[in-house]
C-alpha cells in the first residue's frame, strides 16, 4: 500500500505530464501550411496558392489568415471547418523573378488564442515568357457530369475566352441540394501552358481562369472564381483539373464552396478553337 506522502508527488507528476501534452496539442493547432505555384494567365504571371491549418478541428479555425507576397498582404480569408483551408490567385509583383508566399494567422484561433501562431512560407519562380493569347478559345465539359471534390458540374458546360459571349453554361451542385448557376462572366483569361498538351483535338489554349456572378439556390448575390485545365483525353487517367471558389459577393469571407485546384474524378474538360457568335465582339 502506497503511503500518502508518496502518492501525492505521483499524482502531481501525472497532472504535469497531462498539462504538457495538452499544451503541445494546442500548439499544433496554430501551425499554418502553404503551397503555391506561378503560371501565365493571359500574358501576366499569376500565383496560385492554397493555405491550410495543421489541425482539422475547432482549435484550428481562425477568423483571419493573411497571405503575403514578399512581405505584402495580398489576401485575407478565414479558416472554417470542415477544411480549415482556402485557395486563391493573385498577380505576381511587377518585375519579380521569385516571390516568397507566406501565410500567417491574423485573427482569433478557435480556442481563443490571439497570437499569429507558426507561419509558413514557400518560394515560387515567376515565369518570364508569358505570352498573351487572344480571346479565341472555349471550354466544354462532358459527355457526362464533371465531378471534383464532392461537387458535380452538370452536363452542358460551356465557357468562352471572351467575357461577353452570351452562350455560357456553368452549373454546379453539391452538399445534397446546393446549386450554383453562373449568370455573368466578369473577367476571363485563357492561355496555353507549355507543360500541358491537350490532344486531341488541337486547341489554341488549355487553361481558363475566370470570375463571375451567379445565383445560389435561386438567390442572386454570389461570386465564383474558377479554373479549368484541359490536360488531354481521359483514357482512364483523369488529369484534367478544376478549381472552384464560391462566396457571398458582399462578404468574401462567407465561403459557400471551396475546391482547390485538383484532378477531376469523373467527366472530361475539353478546350476548343472558338466558334463565331453574334454579340460577343469575337467574330
Order of alpha helices (4+ residues) and beta strands (2+ residues): alpha-beta-beta-beta-beta-beta-beta-beta-beta-beta-beta-beta-beta-beta-beta-beta-beta-beta-beta
